[in-house]
């Protein structure tokens, strides 16, 4: 998929996020919107996967450690062909496989149950290590939130991933600078985050997480890196694409009203 189509696909995903969360009046639109461009590139440009054969052993894997951004993942899976797009509007409904956080076994394409923050990198590290042991050439990607990076297990997994020289593992930090209760810098400062990951033995790339060219180039660099895992520190904007949601902590876990949805969808080109 070329850059223009990727950009349009990211807009479609953003519109889905707004519709899904407003329909159920629940969910996490802010962090879903910040993660969208990276997820669009992974599913529609980079990853080797087959919706008709979701358990294909040689598929690339993606773990959404910041599980509350599930609407972005669900939209990408639906538009990839894992399930009908009409099902998106069942988000968080009783009996729906599209729960507030991804749950493996309930929805094709979901690689791991996530939402208990801090655990996704450990899961991804294990999958990558298994790939090495089994002599498979698949690549494992994981997305971690910046607020989530305050969890100690993230750093335990960072240490072990470098120890096992997992160059088939790429982590994204969705660094939108805002978590549930406010700005990350005011709650638990992460800087200097690049130096910290380097100290743990990782190859580190820093990008604009909404620049599709930079995302693609960073992934190519990560896949060409040998002997160590790569982390891509992606500077993003919470609520990206919707003016009244951007950098607005209220929309971490609050859906737009129907009136706000109309404004948001207009801004997103519908």
BELWOPE-V320702 format. One record per backbone hydrogen bond with DSSP energy under -1.0 kcal/mol. CO is the residue of the C=O (numbers start at 1). NH is the residue of the N-H. If there is no record, write none. Layout:
# BELWOPE-V320702
((CO	NH) (CO	NH))
This chain:
# BELWOPE-V320702
((2	6) (3	7) (4	8) (5	9) (6	10) (7	11) (8	12) (9	13) (10	14) (11	15) (12	16) (13	17) (14	18) (15	19) (16	20) (17	21) (18	22) (19	23) (20	24) (21	26) (29	33) (30	34) (30	239) (35	39) (36	40) (37	41) (38	42) (39	43) (40	44) (41	45) (41	46) (42	47) (48	60) (50	53) (53	56) (56	59) (61	141) (63	65) (63	143) (65	67) (66	69) (67	70) (69	72) (69	73) (70	74) (71	75) (72	76) (73	77) (74	78) (75	79) (76	80) (77	82) (84	87) (85	88) (87	90) (88	91) (90	93) (93	96) (97	99) (98	92) (102	114) (103	106) (107	110) (115	117) (116	119) (119	123) (120	124) (121	125) (122	126) (123	127) (124	128) (125	129) (126	130) (127	131) (128	132) (129	133) (130	134) (131	136) (132	135) (139	61) (140	170) (141	63) (142	172) (143	65) (143	66) (144	174) (147	150) (148	151) (152	156) (153	157) (154	158) (155	159) (156	160) (157	161) (158	162) (159	163) (160	164) (161	166) (162	165) (165	167) (166	169) (168	140) (169	230) (170	142) (171	232) (172	144) (173	175) (173	234) (174	146) (174	176) (175	236) (177	184) (179	182) (182	179) (183	186) (184	187) (184	188) (192	196) (193	197) (194	198) (195	199) (196	200) (197	202) (198	201) (203	231) (205	233) (207	235) (208	211) (211	215) (212	216) (213	217) (214	218) (215	219) (216	220) (217	221) (218	222) (219	223) (220	224) (222	225) (229	203) (230	171) (231	205) (232	173) (232	234) (233	207) (234	175) (235	209) (237	240) (238	247) (239	242) (242	245) (242	246) (245	248) (248	251) (249	252) (251	30) (257	261) (258	262) (259	263) (260	264) (261	265) (262	266) (263	267) (264	268) (265	270) (266	269))
